[in-house]
C-alpha cells in the first residue's frame, strides 16, 4: 500500500485491505447456523497469541480493494454481511456500511472494540481482549459480548467485561479452539452456575466450512 493516492483512499475508508470474502454459515454467537457473506479486512495490532488468523494482522500484504467492488460482490451473495478481521475498526467503516445499507443489506461486525466504532451496524459482536481493551462507547452499543476462554482466569475477565455492557447485550463464553477439550467442561459448569451466560462454539469448524 505504498502509493499515496491509494493510501489516501484507504485512510478515508473508500478502499480497504481485503484479505478474503466468502459466503458461508455463521458459526458463532447469536446468529450461528444462518447464512452470511463474510468480509475479512486485514490489519490488527491487538495481538492475541491464540489468534487463528494471524495472517490477517499485516495489512500491507492484503490488496487495497475499492468498496464498490466489495459491496457488489457482497450483494450478489447474501442480504446479511459480516465484517470481520483482523480488526476491522482499524479502518473507517462508514463508507463501507453506507454502501451496504444503500443496497438494503444487513450489516454485522465482529470486533475487539479497541478502536472507535465507525459505521452503521445492525449487529455488533464485541469480543474484548485483555491486552487492548474496548473503548467505553463500544460496550454501550454491543448486541452480544463474546469472551474467549483460554484458561480459568478468563472467567474473571468475562465478568469484568459484563459489568460494562448495556442491559440488552447477550453474553457468550466461547472456548479457544486449540484448548476446547480442556476448557469446555469448565465453561459448561460455569454457565450452569451462572445462567446469564450462554455457550458459543465455533460450529463452522465442526462442519469443516470457512
C-alpha positions as CSV (number, residue, x, y, z in Angstrom):
1,X,0.0,0.0,0.0
2,X,2.8,2.4,-0.9
3,X,1.0,4.5,-3.5
4,X,0.0,7.8,-1.9
5,X,-3.3,8.0,-3.7
6,X,-4.2,4.5,-2.7
7,X,-3.2,5.2,0.9
8,X,-5.4,8.3,0.9
9,X,-8.4,6.2,-0.2
10,X,-7.6,3.6,2.5
11,X,-7.5,6.4,5.1
12,X,-10.9,7.6,4.0
13,X,-12.3,4.1,4.1
14,X,-13.0,4.1,0.3
15,X,-10.6,1.3,-0.1
16,X,-9.9,-1.5,2.4
17,X,-7.1,-4.1,2.7
18,X,-9.2,-7.1,1.8
19,X,-7.9,-10.4,3.0
20,X,-10.8,-12.5,1.8
21,X,-14.5,-12.6,1.3
22,X,-16.8,-15.6,1.2
23,X,-20.3,-16.9,1.6
24,X,-20.8,-19.4,4.4
25,X,-22.7,-20.3,7.6
26,X,-22.2,-18.1,10.6
27,X,-20.6,-20.4,13.1
28,X,-20.5,-18.4,16.3
29,X,-22.7,-16.4,18.7
30,X,-26.3,-15.4,18.3
31,X,-26.6,-15.8,14.6
32,X,-24.9,-19.2,14.4
33,X,-26.4,-21.5,11.8
34,X,-27.5,-18.7,9.4
35,X,-26.1,-17.9,6.0
36,X,-24.0,-14.8,5.7
37,X,-21.3,-13.2,3.5
38,X,-18.1,-12.5,5.3
39,X,-15.7,-9.7,4.5
40,X,-12.4,-10.2,6.3
41,X,-10.3,-7.0,6.4
42,X,-6.6,-7.1,7.1
43,X,-4.9,-5.2,9.8
44,X,-4.7,-5.8,13.6
45,X,-2.3,-4.9,16.3
46,X,-4.3,-6.4,19.2
47,X,-2.0,-9.4,19.0
48,X,-3.8,-12.3,20.7
49,X,-1.3,-15.2,21.0
50,X,-4.0,-17.8,20.2
51,X,-5.4,-15.9,17.1
52,X,-6.3,-18.4,14.4
53,X,-6.0,-15.8,11.6
54,X,-2.6,-14.3,12.3
55,X,-2.2,-13.9,8.6
56,X,-4.7,-11.0,8.8
57,X,-2.5,-8.9,11.1
58,X,-0.3,-7.3,8.5
59,X,-2.5,-5.0,6.3
60,X,0.3,-4.4,3.8
61,X,0.1,-7.9,2.5
62,X,-3.6,-7.6,1.6
63,X,-4.6,-5.7,-1.5
64,X,-6.3,-2.4,-1.1
65,X,-9.7,-3.0,-2.7
66,X,-12.3,-0.4,-3.6
67,X,-15.5,-0.7,-1.5
68,X,-17.6,-0.6,-4.7
69,X,-16.1,-3.9,-5.7
70,X,-16.5,-5.3,-2.2
71,X,-20.2,-4.3,-2.0
72,X,-21.0,-5.5,-5.5
73,X,-19.7,-9.0,-4.7
74,X,-21.5,-9.0,-1.3
75,X,-24.8,-8.0,-2.7
76,X,-24.7,-11.0,-5.1
77,X,-24.3,-13.4,-2.3
78,X,-26.4,-12.6,0.7
79,X,-28.5,-10.0,2.5
80,X,-26.5,-10.4,5.7
81,X,-22.9,-9.1,5.6
82,X,-20.4,-9.8,8.4
83,X,-17.4,-7.6,8.6
84,X,-14.5,-9.2,10.5
85,X,-10.7,-9.2,10.6
86,X,-8.1,-8.7,11.7
87,X,-9.6,-5.8,13.5
88,X,-12.0,-4.0,11.1
89,X,-12.3,-0.9,13.2
90,X,-8.6,-0.2,12.4
91,X,-10.2,1.5,9.4
92,X,-13.1,3.9,8.8
93,X,-16.1,1.7,8.3
94,X,-18.6,4.4,7.4
95,X,-18.2,4.3,3.6
96,X,-18.5,0.5,3.5
97,X,-21.6,0.3,5.7
98,X,-23.2,3.2,3.9
99,X,-22.8,1.5,0.6
100,X,-24.0,-1.8,2.0
101,X,-27.1,-0.1,3.5
102,X,-27.8,1.6,0.2
103,X,-28.2,-1.9,-1.3
104,X,-30.6,-2.9,1.5
105,X,-28.1,-5.2,3.2
106,X,-27.9,-6.0,6.9
107,X,-24.5,-5.1,8.5
108,X,-22.9,-7.1,11.2
109,X,-19.4,-6.6,12.7
110,X,-17.1,-8.7,14.8
111,X,-14.7,-6.5,16.7
112,X,-12.4,-6.3,19.8
113,X,-13.7,-2.8,20.2
114,X,-10.1,-1.5,20.6
115,X,-10.7,1.4,18.1
116,X,-13.5,3.9,17.8
117,X,-16.8,2.5,16.4
118,X,-17.4,3.7,12.9
119,X,-20.1,2.7,10.5
120,X,-23.8,1.8,10.8
121,X,-24.4,-1.6,12.2
122,X,-27.4,-3.8,12.7
123,X,-25.5,-6.2,14.9
124,X,-22.3,-5.7,16.9
125,X,-20.4,-8.7,18.3
126,X,-17.9,-7.4,20.8
127,X,-15.1,-9.8,21.7
128,X,-12.8,-7.9,24.2
129,X,-9.2,-8.8,24.6
130,X,-7.1,-8.3,27.7
131,X,-4.1,-6.7,26.0
132,X,-6.1,-4.0,24.3
133,X,-9.5,-3.3,26.0
134,X,-12.5,-2.0,24.2
135,X,-13.3,1.7,24.2
136,X,-16.1,2.6,26.5
137,X,-18.6,3.7,23.8
138,X,-18.5,0.2,22.1
139,X,-19.6,-1.5,25.3
140,X,-22.8,0.5,25.3
141,X,-23.7,-0.4,21.7
142,X,-22.8,-4.1,21.6
143,X,-25.6,-6.6,20.9
144,X,-23.5,-9.5,22.1
145,X,-20.4,-9.9,24.2
146,X,-18.3,-12.9,23.3
147,X,-15.4,-13.7,25.6
148,X,-12.9,-16.3,24.5
149,X,-11.9,-18.7,27.3
150,X,-8.4,-20.0,27.1
151,X,-8.0,-20.8,30.8
152,X,-9.9,-20.5,34.1
153,X,-8.7,-16.9,34.7
154,X,-10.8,-15.8,31.7
155,X,-14.0,-16.2,33.7
156,X,-13.0,-13.3,36.0
157,X,-12.2,-11.2,32.9
158,X,-15.6,-12.1,31.4
159,X,-17.4,-10.9,34.5
160,X,-15.4,-7.7,34.5
161,X,-16.4,-7.1,30.9
162,X,-20.1,-8.0,31.6
163,X,-20.3,-5.1,34.1
164,X,-19.6,-2.6,31.3
165,X,-22.1,-3.6,28.7
166,X,-25.8,-2.5,28.2
167,X,-28.6,-4.4,29.8
168,X,-29.8,-6.0,26.5
169,X,-26.4,-7.4,25.5
170,X,-26.3,-11.2,25.2
171,X,-23.4,-12.8,27.0
172,X,-21.4,-15.7,25.5
173,X,-18.4,-17.7,26.6
174,X,-16.5,-19.5,23.8
175,X,-13.7,-21.9,24.1
176,X,-10.5,-21.1,22.3
177,X,-10.3,-23.8,19.7
178,X,-6.9,-25.2,20.5
179,X,-7.8,-25.9,24.1
180,X,-11.5,-26.6,23.7
181,X,-11.4,-30.2,25.1
182,X,-9.7,-28.8,28.3
183,X,-11.8,-25.7,28.9
184,X,-15.3,-26.9,27.6
185,X,-16.1,-28.7,30.9
186,X,-15.1,-25.5,32.8
187,X,-17.4,-23.5,30.6
188,X,-20.3,-25.9,30.9
189,X,-20.0,-25.8,34.7
190,X,-19.7,-22.0,34.7
191,X,-22.8,-21.4,32.6
192,X,-24.8,-23.8,34.6
193,X,-23.8,-21.9,37.7
194,X,-24.2,-18.5,36.1
195,X,-27.1,-18.8,33.6
196,X,-26.9,-15.3,32.4
197,X,-24.1,-16.6,30.2
198,X,-24.5,-18.8,27.1
199,X,-22.1,-21.2,25.4
200,X,-20.8,-20.2,21.9
201,X,-19.0,-22.8,19.8
202,X,-17.1,-22.4,16.6
203,X,-19.6,-24.7,14.9
204,X,-18.2,-23.9,11.4
205,X,-15.0,-25.7,12.4
206,X,-17.0,-28.8,13.3
207,X,-18.8,-28.5,10.0
208,X,-15.4,-28.1,8.2
209,X,-16.5,-24.9,6.4
210,X,-14.9,-21.5,6.3
